[in-house]
Amino acid sequence: MDRKVKWRTFWLAVAVVLAVCTLMPSLVPKDQLPSWFTRFFDKRVNLGLDLKGGLHITYSLDLNKAVDDKATEIKRDLTAELEDRKIKGKVTTPLKPRGAVYVQVDNDADLAKVSARGDSTSFLGAYDDVLVKAECPQGLKGLCMRVSSDYAERIKKSALEQAIQTIRERINQRGVAEPSVVAKGDQIIVELPGLDQAETQRVRNLIQRTAKLEFKMVIENSDHMKKLLDHCDPLNDGEAEDIVDRYICKEPRAKELGIASTVDIWTHEESGRRFNDPFLFARDTKEFLSVGEAKQRDIPCEWEKEREGKVQCTITGRSRIESYLAELAEQDPGFKINDEFEIGFELVRPARKDDTTKPYWRSYHLRRAVELGGTAIADTRVVYNQTTNQPEVQINFTRYGGRRFGEVTSQAVGKKFAIILDNKIASAPSIRQAITQGSAVITLGGANPQESQQEAEDLVDVLRTGSLPAPLNQDSLSEVGPLLGSDAVDKAKLAFGLGSILVIVIMIGYYRTSGVISIIALVMNLSFMMALLAAFQATLTLPGIAALV
């Protein structure tokens, strides 16, 4: 035999063996293959949703929020710079325009100091190339800036890439087989094949959870909240069993919305100092809304029970309090909240569950500035409260986070410190003494033990994989049922089998020996193509099978 033919035959045999080995994990379950084999050949062809069934979800990321978060980070650094340079003033980040940072100072000499640019030792320092000048509001004396357009675009691009990586890690934490997470413009496309309904809902909740952890100070003895309390004029009916009925507001609009108000009072044991925290609270209610209004408000509704163009929806106590505060601020500017502060909300779940202790939303008056964020977390784990035996999430801080947490708590002894997760206050305990051991605990309310355990495990998963850089919004969702996938697979197998038999019969019957050779070449070619699909972990769809056939 010719030497060249021998070498060609040898390399062809090697290619065939490699192709077969590469395809084995796609044809045989992994646990039936030797461990030494799967160390070298572990990739497989993924089946698309039309073959396996599952979910196709389209998400969009609030990229402008990522820019606002950068502005908040700059604000913290510039505030520290003012203190270091002993310049009297303050740094604010207004709600509008997006990404704006205002440095307010008291005199012209200080204004000249903060306005100097072009030098690494200038006030702006590393942010000199990040910020551009912006128009100052009327009456504001200082330096007004915003994040530059080019830098904002880089932030958005980085946020999108980070979001895709975080979503992949969260899905992998749940052990979902063969998921697909890809970017399409500013959107993120997620495909989850082969999950049951319960697991699908749990994975969706994990994906969309921002997992943004923040620590903020609660404003004690708040004049703003006292003013709201006086305006609401709570009933204070000591005979009423239900807490909302006991403190329901007498002010007509608040009463109509089912809003109550009272004061939380506590005394710090060591100092004897007395604190108070006025707040509003309200429960969730069910209301029938038109389909158009329900979709516009984007609230949870029982869509499957639509009747005569109306559907029953859940109106949260939080949303009713927020609407009430917005109406008040519009009617009377005196009720408008300063940009340096905000109203936060906690869903309070009492331990007992009866008509008098149903969950309710309560408000907190917070400083907008973030004292500590999720980047300061080193690790999280589920622990159990020694008194209640309820699962809790313990947060262990990094060295910087532990030091910063100790500094903040030492300056706020006796006050409340809010732990905020995904724009919702998880808890707001009062600080008895400085916490310097570098850890904190998030309590999970009074849900039943099974729900609390699952919530704790999910929270640990999302905190370990990191927070999303901005809130994630679901744009569309489509389901491909497993029956459709099964039908597609059966029909594809039938078409492939019949087509293969017809090709073999015709080729051998007409071409004889040449036909046999061509059939062998066809099988080898198909094996090579499938092996390449497996090597690149490509997704095989029904149109793809048709193309191969």
C-alpha positions in Angstrom: 0.0 0.0 0.0 1.2 3.5 -0.8 2.9 5.2 2.2 0.6 8.3 1.8 -2.5 6.1 1.8 -1.3 4.5 5.0 -0.9 7.8 6.8 -4.3 9.1 5.5 -5.9 5.9 6.8 -4.2 6.3 10.1 -5.2 9.9 10.6 -8.8 9.1 9.4 -9.0 6.3 12.0 -7.7 8.7 14.7 -10.3 11.3 13.7 -13.1 8.7 13.8 -12.0 7.5 17.3 -11.9 11.1 18.6 -15.3 11.8 17.1 -16.9 8.7 18.7 -15.3 9.5 22.1 -16.5 13.1 21.9 -20.0 12.0 21.2 -20.2 9.3 24.0 -21.3 11.8 26.8 -24.2 12.9 24.5 -25.3 9.3 23.9 -24.6 7.6 27.3 -25.4 8.9 30.8 -22.4 10.4 32.5 -22.6 8.0 35.5 -22.3 5.0 33.2 -19.0 6.2 31.7 -15.6 5.5 33.5 -14.4 8.5 35.5 -11.0 8.5 33.6 -13.0 8.9 30.4 -15.1 11.8 31.5 -12.0 13.7 32.7 -11.0 14.0 29.0 -14.4 13.9 27.3 -17.2 15.6 29.3 -18.8 18.0 26.7 -22.1 17.1 25.1 -24.6 18.4 22.6 -27.3 20.5 24.2 -30.9 20.1 23.2 -32.8 23.3 22.4 -36.2 24.2 24.0 -38.1 22.9 21.0 -36.7 19.4 21.7 -36.6 19.4 25.5 -39.2 21.9 26.6 -38.6 24.7 29.1 -38.7 28.5 29.4 -37.5 31.3 27.1 -37.2 34.5 29.1 -36.2 38.0 27.9 -34.8 40.4 30.6 -33.8 44.0 30.4 -31.4 45.7 32.9 -32.0 49.2 34.3 -28.6 50.4 33.2 -29.3 54.0 34.3 -29.4 52.7 37.9 -25.8 51.5 37.5 -24.8 55.0 36.5 -26.6 56.4 39.5 -24.9 53.9 41.8 -21.5 55.1 40.4 -22.5 58.7 41.2 -23.3 57.6 44.8 -19.9 55.9 45.1 -18.3 59.2 43.9 -20.3 61.1 46.4 -18.9 59.0 49.3 -15.3 59.5 48.1 -15.7 63.3 47.6 -17.4 63.6 51.0 -14.3 62.0 52.6 -12.1 64.3 50.5 -14.0 67.4 51.9 -13.3 66.1 55.5 -9.6 65.4 54.7 -9.1 68.9 53.2 -11.1 70.5 56.1 -13.5 72.2 53.6 -16.9 73.0 54.9 -19.6 71.8 52.6 -21.5 68.7 51.5 -21.9 66.5 48.5 -25.3 65.5 47.1 -26.6 63.2 44.4 -30.0 64.6 43.2 -32.6 62.2 41.7 -32.4 64.2 38.5 -30.5 64.5 36.2 -29.1 60.9 36.2 -25.5 60.5 37.4 -25.3 64.1 38.8 -23.0 65.0 41.7 -23.2 68.5 43.4 -20.5 69.8 45.7 -21.9 72.6 47.8 -19.4 74.9 49.7 -19.8 78.0 51.9 -17.3 80.5 50.4 -15.5 81.5 47.2 -12.1 80.3 48.4 -13.4 76.8 49.0 -15.2 76.9 45.6 -11.8 77.6 43.9 -10.3 74.6 45.7 -12.9 72.1 44.7 -13.1 73.5 41.1 -9.4 73.1 40.4 -8.8 70.4 37.7 -6.1 68.8 35.7 -3.9 67.7 38.6 -3.7 64.3 40.3 -3.6 66.2 43.6 -6.8 68.2 42.8 -10.0 67.8 44.7 -11.6 65.5 42.1 -8.4 63.4 41.8 -9.1 60.1 40.0 -12.5 61.4 39.0 -11.2 64.3 36.9 -11.7 62.3 33.7 -14.9 60.7 34.8 -17.0 63.9 35.6 -17.9 66.7 33.3 -19.5 70.1 34.3 -23.2 70.4 34.5 -25.6 73.3 35.0 -26.2 74.1 38.7 -29.8 74.5 40.0 -30.7 78.1 40.9 -29.4 79.2 44.3 -26.8 76.4 44.6 -23.3 77.6 45.3 -20.6 75.1 44.4 -19.4 72.7 41.7 -22.0 70.8 39.7 -21.0 67.7 37.7 -22.3 64.6 36.1 -20.8 61.3 34.9 -19.6 61.8 31.3 -21.5 60.1 28.5 -18.5 58.0 27.4 -17.9 56.8 31.0 -21.6 56.1 31.5 -21.6 53.9 28.4 -18.6 51.9 29.8 -20.5 51.5 33.0 -23.5 50.2 31.2 -21.4 47.7 29.1 -19.7 46.4 32.2 -23.0 46.1 34.0 -24.5 44.0 31.2 -21.5 41.7 31.2 -21.5 41.4 35.0 -25.3 40.7 35.0 -24.8 37.8 32.5 -22.0 36.3 34.5 -24.0 36.6 37.8 -27.2 35.0 36.2 -25.1 32.1 34.9 -23.6 31.5 38.4 -27.0 31.6 40.0 -28.4 29.1 37.6 -25.4 26.9 38.1 -25.9 27.1 41.9 -29.3 25.3 41.4 -27.7 22.6 39.2 -29.8 23.4 36.1 -28.6 21.3 33.2 -27.7 23.0 29.9 -29.0 26.5 30.5 -28.4 29.3 27.9 -27.7 32.9 28.9 -26.8 35.3 26.1 -26.9 39.0 25.4 -28.9 40.5 22.6 -28.3 44.2 22.4 -29.3 45.6 25.8 -31.4 42.5 26.6 -30.5 39.2 28.2 -32.0 36.0 26.8 -32.3 33.1 29.2 -33.4 29.6 28.2 -34.0 27.0 30.9 -34.8 23.5 29.5 -36.4 20.6 31.3 -37.4 22.0 34.7 -40.6 21.2 36.6 -43.0 24.1 37.4 -41.9 24.5 41.1 -38.1 24.5 40.3 -38.7 26.8 37.3 -40.4 29.4 39.5 -37.6 29.2 42.1 -34.9 29.6 39.5 -36.8 32.6 38.0 -36.9 34.2 41.4 -33.2 33.7 41.9 -32.4 35.1 38.5 -34.4 38.3 38.9 -33.3 39.0 42.5 -31.0 41.9 42.5 -29.4 40.8 45.8 -28.2 44.3 46.4 -27.3 44.5 50.0 -27.0 47.9 51.7 -26.7 49.2 55.3 -28.2 52.6 56.0 -28.9 54.7 59.1 -32.4 55.2 60.4 -33.2 58.8 61.4 -34.4 58.7 65.0 -36.6 61.4 66.4 -37.4 62.4 62.8 -39.1 65.8 62.5 -40.4 64.8 59.0 -42.1 61.6 60.4 -43.5 63.5 63.4 -45.1 65.9 60.9 -46.6 63.0 59.0 -47.8 61.4 62.2 -49.6 64.7 63.3 -51.1 65.0 59.8 -52.4 61.4 59.8 -53.8 61.9 63.3 -54.0 58.2 64.5 -57.0 57.0 66.3 -55.2 55.2 69.2 -58.1 52.9 70.1 -56.8 50.8 73.0 -59.8 48.4 72.8 -59.2 47.4 69.1 -57.5 44.0 68.8 -56.2 44.5 65.3 -53.1 46.8 65.3 -54.2 48.6 62.1 -57.7 49.3 63.5 -56.1 50.5 66.8 -53.9 53.1 65.1 -55.8 53.8 61.9 -55.4 57.4 60.6 -58.4 59.8 61.0 -57.2 61.9 58.1 -59.8 61.0 55.3 -57.4 60.1 52.5 -55.1 58.0 54.7 -58.1 56.2 56.3 -59.5 55.5 52.8 -56.2 53.8 51.9 -56.1 51.8 55.1 -53.0 53.5 56.5 -52.3 53.6 60.2 -49.5 55.4 62.2 -47.8 55.1 65.5 -44.5 55.6 67.3 -41.8 53.0 68.2 -40.1 54.1 71.4 -37.1 52.5 73.0 -34.4 53.3 75.6 -30.7 52.4 75.3 -29.9 50.5 78.5 -26.4 51.7 79.1 -26.8 55.4 78.3 -30.4 55.7 79.3 -31.0 57.8 76.2 -34.6 57.7 74.8 -35.3 57.3 71.1 -38.5 57.4 69.1 -39.3 56.3 65.5 -42.7 57.5 64.1 -43.9 55.4 61.2 -46.8 54.7 58.9 -48.0 51.1 58.2 -50.6 49.3 56.1 -51.5 45.8 55.0 -51.8 44.3 51.5 -55.4 44.2 50.1 -57.1 42.5 47.1 -58.9 44.7 44.6 -60.5 44.1 41.2 -58.9 46.2 38.5 -59.4 46.4 34.7 -56.9 44.4 32.7 -55.5 47.5 31.2 -54.9 49.2 34.6 -53.4 46.0 36.1 -50.9 45.7 33.3 -50.0 49.4 33.4 -49.4 49.2 37.2 -47.4 45.9 36.8 -48.6 44.3 40.0 -49.3 40.6 40.9 -52.7 39.6 39.7 -54.7 36.3 39.2 -54.7 36.5 35.4 -56.2 33.0 35.0 -59.3 34.2 36.8 -60.1 37.1 34.6 -63.9 37.9 34.5 -65.6 40.5 32.3 -62.4 42.4 31.6 -61.4 42.6 35.3 -58.9 40.7 37.4 -58.2 40.4 41.1 -54.8 42.0 42.1 -52.8 42.4 45.2 -52.3 46.1 46.2 -49.4 46.1 48.7 -49.4 48.2 51.8 -46.1 49.7 50.7 -47.5 50.9 47.4 -50.5 52.6 49.1 -48.2 54.4 51.6 -45.9 55.5 48.7 -49.0 56.8 46.7 -50.2 58.6 49.8 -46.8 60.3 50.4 -46.5 61.3 46.8 -50.0 62.9 46.9 -49.1 64.8 50.1 -45.8 66.1 48.6 -47.7 67.3 45.5 -50.3 69.1 47.5 -47.9 70.5 50.1 -44.1 70.9 49.3 -43.5 70.8 53.0 -44.0 67.1 52.9 -41.4 66.6 50.2 -38.4 64.5 51.3 -35.0 66.1 51.0 -32.7 64.4 48.4 -30.4 63.4 51.2 -33.1 61.2 52.8 -35.6 58.6 51.7 -38.4 56.4 53.0 -37.7 52.7 53.3 -40.1 49.9 53.9 -40.1 46.6 55.8 -42.6 43.8 55.5 -43.2 42.9 59.2 -44.2 39.2 59.7 -45.4 38.7 63.3 -44.6 35.3 64.8 -48.3 34.5 65.5 -50.6 34.1 62.5 -54.2 35.1 63.1 -56.5 37.9 62.1 -54.8 40.3 64.5 -51.2 39.7 63.5 -51.3 39.5 59.7 -48.1 40.8 57.9 -48.0 44.6 57.3 -45.6 47.1 55.6 -44.1 49.8 57.8 -42.0 52.8 56.9 -38.6 54.0 58.0 -37.0 57.4 57.5 -33.4 56.7 56.2 -30.3 58.6 55.2 -29.9 58.0 51.5 -26.1 57.5 51.9 -25.0 53.8 51.9 -22.8 53.2 54.9 -21.8 49.7 53.7 -22.5 47.7 50.6 -22.5 44.1 49.3 -18.9 44.4 48.1 -17.8 44.3 51.8 -19.1 40.7 52.2 -16.6 37.9 52.5 -19.0 35.0 53.0 -22.5 34.1 54.0 -24.1 31.0 55.6 -27.3 29.7 57.1 -27.4 29.6 60.9 -30.1 29.0 63.4 -31.4 31.3 66.2 -30.7 29.6 69.5 -33.9 31.0 71.0 -36.5 30.5 68.2 -34.6 27.8 66.1 -35.5 29.8 63.0 -33.0 29.9 60.1 -31.1 33.2 59.7 -28.4 34.3 57.3 -25.0 35.2 58.9 -22.9 37.7 57.0 -19.1 37.7 57.5 -17.4 40.9 56.3 -14.1 41.4 54.6 -11.3 43.1 56.7 -12.4 46.5 55.3 -16.1 45.7 55.8 -15.6 44.6 59.4 -13.6 47.7 60.2 -16.2 50.0 58.6 -19.1 48.2 60.2 -17.4 48.6 63.6 -16.9 52.4 63.0 -20.5 53.0 61.9 -22.0 51.0 64.8 -19.7 52.7 67.4 -21.0 56.1 66.2 -24.6 55.0 66.2 -25.0 53.2 69.6 -28.7 53.2 70.6 -29.9 54.1 67.1 -31.5 51.8 64.5 -29.4 50.5 61.6 -31.3 49.2 58.5 -30.2 46.2 56.6 -31.7 46.6 53.1 -31.9 43.8 50.5 -33.3 44.6 47.0 -34.8 47.9 48.1 -36.6 46.2 51.0 -35.6 46.5 54.6 -34.8 43.0 55.9 -34.4 44.2 59.5 -33.6 47.4 61.4 -32.3 46.5 64.9 -31.2 49.1 67.4 -27.5 49.0 68.1 -26.8 48.1 71.7 -23.0 48.5 71.4 -20.3 48.7 68.7 -20.1 45.5 66.6 -16.5 44.8 65.9 -16.4 41.1 65.4 -16.9 41.5 61.6 -20.3 39.8 61.2 -24.0 40.5 61.1 -27.2 38.5 60.9 -30.3 38.9 58.7 -33.5 37.6 60.2 -36.2 36.2 57.9 -39.5 37.1 59.7 -42.2 34.7 60.9 -42.8 32.5 57.9 -43.2 28.8 58.4 -39.9 26.8 58.9 -39.9 25.3 55.4 -40.4 28.6 53.7 -37.8 30.3 56.0 -35.2 27.5 55.2 -35.7 27.8 51.5 -35.6 31.7 51.7 -32.4 31.5 53.7 -30.7 29.1 51.3 -31.7 31.2 48.3 -30.4 34.3 50.0 -27.1 32.7 50.7 -26.9 31.6 47.0 -27.5 35.0 45.6 -25.2 36.8 48.1 -22.4 34.4 47.3 -22.7 34.9 43.5 -22.8 38.6 44.0 -25.5 41.2 43.4 -26.7 42.3 40.0 -25.3 45.7 39.0 -28.9 47.0 38.5 -32.5 45.9 38.8 -33.6 43.2 36.2 -37.0 43.5 34.5 -38.7 40.7 32.8 -39.8 41.7 29.3 -41.3 38.5 28.0 -41.7 34.8 28.9 -42.7 31.9 26.7 -43.1 28.3 27.7 -42.4 25.2 25.5 -44.2 22.3 27.1 -42.4 18.9 27.4 -45.1 17.2 25.3 -44.2 19.5 22.3 -40.5 18.6 22.9 -41.3 14.9 23.0 -43.4 15.0 19.8 -40.6 16.9 18.1 -38.0 14.3 19.2 -40.2 11.3 18.1 -40.9 12.9 14.7 -37.2 13.8 14.2 -36.2 10.2 15.0 -38.7 8.8 12.6 -37.7 11.2 9.8 -34.0 10.5 10.5 -34.6 6.7 10.4 -36.7 6.7 7.3 -34.4 9.1 5.5 -31.3 7.0 6.4 -32.9 3.7 5.2 -34.0 5.2 1.9 -30.6 6.8 1.3 -28.8 3.5 2.1 -31.1 1.4 -0.1 -31.0 3.7 -3.1 -27.2 4.3 -2.9 -26.3 0.6 -2.6 -29.0 -0.6 -5.1 -27.9 1.9 -7.7 -24.1 2.3 -7.1 -23.2 -1.0 -5.5 -19.7 -0.8 -4.0 -19.4 2.9 -4.6 -22.7 3.3 -2.8 -21.4 1.4 0.2 -18.3 3.7 0.3 -20.4 6.8 0.0 -22.7 5.6 2.9 -19.6 5.1 5.1 -18.3 8.6 4.1 -21.8 10.0 4.9 -21.9 8.4 8.4 -18.3 9.6 9.1 -19.2 13.1 8.0 -22.3 13.2 10.2 -20.2 11.9 13.1 -17.6 14.6 12.6 -20.3 17.4 12.5 -22.0 16.1 15.7 -18.6 15.8 17.4 -17.9 19.4 16.6 -21.3 20.4 18.0 -20.5 18.5 21.2 -16.9 20.0 21.4 -18.3 23.5 21.3 -21.3 22.6 23.5 -23.6 23.9 20.7 -27.4 23.7 21.1 -29.2 21.3 18.7 -32.7 22.4 17.6 -35.3 20.8 15.3 -34.3 22.9 12.3 -30.7 21.9 13.0 -31.7 18.2 12.8 -33.5 18.9 9.5 -30.3 20.5 8.2 -28.2 17.5 9.2 -30.6 15.0 7.7 
